[in-house]
Amino acid sequence: MSLPVITAFRNSPDRGRGFARDMRVRWAFEEVGQPYDVRLVSFETMKEPAHLALQPFGQIPTYEEGDLALFESGAIVLRIAEQRAGLLPNDPDARARAIGWMFCALNTIEPPILEREVAGFTERDRTWFEERRPILEDRIHNRVRRLSDRLGDADWLDGAFSAGDLLMVTVLRRLERSGILETYPNLPAYIARGLARPAYQRAYDAQHAVFVARSSGETGS
Ligand SMILES: N[C@@H](CCC(=O)N[C@@H](CS)C(=O)NCC(=O)O)C(=O)O
């Protein structure tokens, strides 16, 4: 039977440091022990009709498995988590809560983090930027403070490691070097626990290998 296929950047702007969203999907595959194939796409290819049919916004990642095509990294991680054991508890209530944490990562925590990140790329030379920056950072603090309170001294958000933690760790990683997380020492420790998982390491190495191969001219155009 053929393996599921995902798309990833041929030329990742982060130089293969695990920030592109195929990382979440790769990590989920590794956690559940599901082998997968990767189709690398250029920025031009991503905006062409064939890719737009898979991902209407011309982005990565996508996921193809038999007749099923999916986009949205959260939906893809959920699909993977539902197919094999390892990322969602069997108990229905615990499972529903873990899925709730997946939504929380993508819907409550990621938006203010992204807003700050995008402003840093697109508004840095605008007159209002320095005034706006603390407003954007306050919005993040408001979210991560409460997340930190809820996590407390637990290892994971709700019992065993789940797809909710997987997404939360990838989202919080975007704050590395922002100086924001240092106020909440349990969050860098939480991220470190996630990144120390062998499945994360394998996913990271696979994504980084694309950058390394590309830099040494092995993957073509
Ligand atoms: N909500 C989408 C966001 C996908 C997304 O933003 N992908 C980025 C890479 S991490 C991308 O393809 N950016 C290139 C572009 O938008 O042209 C998801 O979670 O899958």
The ligand as an SDF file (V2000), in Angstrom:
LIG
                    3D

 20 19  0  0  0  0  0  0  0  0999 V2000
   -3.3290   27.3230    8.6570 N   0  0  0  0  0  0  0  0  0  0  0  0
   -2.4050   26.6950    7.7600 C   0  0  0  0  0  0  0  0  0  0  0  0
   -1.2460   27.6450    7.5350 C   0  0  0  0  0  0  0  0  0  0  0  0
   -0.2800   27.0960    6.5000 C   0  0  0  0  0  0  0  0  0  0  0  0
    0.8950   28.0530    6.3230 C   0  0  0  0  0  0  0  0  0  0  0  0
    0.8710   29.2120    6.7760 O   0  0  0  0  0  0  0  0  0  0  0  0
    1.9120   27.5500    5.6260 N   0  0  0  0  0  0  0  0  0  0  0  0
    3.0770   28.3630    5.3740 C   0  0  0  0  0  0  0  0  0  0  0  0
    4.3300   27.5800    5.7580 C   0  0  0  0  0  0  0  0  0  0  0  0
    4.4230   27.2800    7.4710 S   0  0  0  0  0  0  0  0  0  0  0  0
    3.1850   28.6300    3.8870 C   0  0  0  0  0  0  0  0  0  0  0  0
    2.9300   27.7810    3.0800 O   0  0  0  0  0  0  0  0  0  0  0  0
    3.5900   29.8620    3.5420 N   0  0  0  0  0  0  0  0  0  0  0  0
    3.8310   30.2600    2.1940 C   0  0  0  0  0  0  0  0  0  0  0  0
    2.7350   31.1130    1.6560 C   0  0  0  0  0  0  0  0  0  0  0  0
    1.7610   31.4130    2.3760 O   0  0  0  0  0  0  0  0  0  0  0  0
    2.8710   31.5130    0.4960 O   0  0  0  0  0  0  0  0  0  0  0  0
   -1.9270   25.3630    8.3380 C   0  0  0  0  0  0  0  0  0  0  0  0
   -1.8310   25.2560    9.5600 O   0  0  0  0  0  0  0  0  0  0  0  0
   -1.6660   24.4090    7.5720 O   0  0  0  0  0  0  0  0  0  0  0  0
  1  2  1  0
  2  3  1  0
  2 18  1  0
  3  4  1  0
  4  5  1  0
  5  6  2  0
  5  7  1  0
  7  8  1  0
  8  9  1  0
  8 11  1  0
  9 10  1  0
 11 12  2  0
 11 13  1  0
 13 14  1  0
 14 15  1  0
 15 16  2  0
 15 17  1  0
 18 19  2  0
 18 20  1  0
M  END
$$$$
